[in-house]
Amino acid sequence: QVQLVESGGGLVQAGGSLRLSCAGSGRTFSDYAIGWFRQAPGKEREFVGAIKWSGSSTFYADSVKGRFTISRDNAKKTVYLQMNSLKPEDTAVYYCAAAGGLLPPATSNDYLYWGQGTQVTVSS
């Protein structure tokens, strides 16, 4: 089993940057792909991006490609979401989640473990 805790959210002006962290616990953390999702008020949870268990591959939604970067440090059991050039439409609660398998899925139903979320607010 894996427990996940997100941190690093906050309020930032448009064009600014934030780095979110997803800290994991459990001996098998490095066995899991980690995905990032977000949910804005009144909207469905959407896929932001994901990283393979090894860190060798990353995947991004078109809406964040070129602005967001996911990385991981398995020794620290932590995955990072670096968000640059933030826009007001990036405002949401951001969640990290863990999934098994060779490639990280893009659908939330395929993720086994979830963090509690961290709020990101981008002001215009």
Protein Blocks (a to p, Z undefined) as FASTA:
>chain_A
ZZdddehiacddehiacddddddedjklmmpccddddddehiacddfbdcdfkopaccdd
fklgokaccdddfklopacdddehiafklgccddddddedjbdcfbfklpfbdcebjadd
ddZZ
